[in-house]
Amino acid sequence: MLNQYFQNIYKTYKAGDATEASYYPDLKNLLNNFLESKGIDPNITIQPRKTKAGIPDFTIRKSKDLVGYIEAKDLTIEDLQTIEHTEQVKRYKEKLPNFILTNYFDFWLWRR
């Protein structure tokens, strides 16, 4: 599962014109595959409606129940610590339950 994910990320990157959003389908496929392997039928929305905190890149639901949110940053951000204290990330950490920040390689989770 992870090997396929990294191959897909590399293929998207190798095209040479990828943006942060170009990798969304790769991440969604990884999340779907992982959750389905755990017996969960997920409902993942890319770029959902605006919340009180803003517009995170993904929402993850189990049926209609909200599981959490994901904010994905570009691959060029090698260290998530460099953006952990931005206004956007602080807002998401404070207001969104089960918030994940990722650069497609590292995944940081905050839970309430």
Protein Blocks (a to p, Z undefined) as FASTA:
>chain_A
ZZmmmmmmmmmmmnopacfklmmmmmmmmmmmmmmmnopacdddehiaddfkbccfbdcd
ehjbcfbdcddddfklmblklmmmgmklmmmmmmmghiaddehlaccdddZZ
